[in-house]
Amino acid sequence: MTIQVSGATIPSLRVVKMYWLQIEGRAYWLVFVGAFLVVAIWETYRPQRQLLVSAGRRWRNHGIVWFSCAASLTLLAHVSPVLIAVSVDDTPYGLLNGDQPWAIRWLLAVVLLDFARYLIHLGLHKIPGMWRFHEVHHSDPDFDLSTGLRVHPIEVLYDQACYLGAVAFLAPPISAVVVAELTSVFMSIFGHANASLPPLLERVSRYIFVSPDMHRIHHSEEISEQNANFGDILPWWDRLFGTYTANPAAGQAGLILGIRGQQEPKSLSVSFMLRQPFRTRSVDENA
């Protein structure tokens, strides 16, 4: 549907909103595939650490788990952040649905949506029931771009439900939701790269975005380091709330990754990753 303004045909507001829904999926795959290829080349030629298990096996098994996550979202909750943003746009509801200038609303939306992801990630560590599922992600004994795909389907449903709630609560501009979502997709791959930035760029970047070296600390087997550097895109929240750690105690070269006691070859099997949250824990593990 279009409307006429001074003889010119322009799309109606409804058509514009539907346009955002149409490009969301295409843009997601474009960013995902592009980021995967660029980071794969980067960490292949400039790896930061030697992998314990071949990249081929890691990519295959982590990819299978990731596709199971995509299937669970499609079957149980086929609702996207952009769809929620479209639904609450131009309604009287929502923190950002006020009289603020559009540019201010847009910037606030991107920043606050990233803050929401910080809180969601924090909850995965602090809520006992959810840590069981998030532990699948942390039990990877290595760290490369495929680690970002190593997520249990139930964690994905929890994450999506919380994030959709945040979008509904904020009622942000639709384009801001698209940008925040695509940036998060890119950072999920970039932030898990088995590579490092040059030292000067690393120091500067940590004031702007979460670098691979910064996020790698979060995957340490040391509990205190696992409970640090929760940021998704922006590193500000960790600095603001005291969860920032600049360097691992053992240094990047001496950093041991994964969950202590689970750093075995079997942790790379698809069945291990899907069943891990439901296994019986010993008294020591639950202590």
Secondary structure, DSSP 8 states (H G I E B T S, - for coil): -EEEETTEEEE-HHHHHHHHHHHHHHHHHHHHHHHHHHHHHHHHHS-SS--SS-HHHHHHHHHHHHHHHHHHHHHH----HHHHHHHHTTSS-STT-SSS-HHHHHHHHHHHHHHHHHHHHHHHHHSHHHHHHHHHHHT-SS-SGGGGG---HHHHHHHHHHHHHHHHHH---HHHHHHHHHHHHHHHHHTT-S----HHHHHHHTTTS--HHHHHHHTBSSHHHHTS---SS-SHHHHHTT---SS-TTHHHH--BS-TT--SGGGGSHHHHHHGGGS---HHHH-
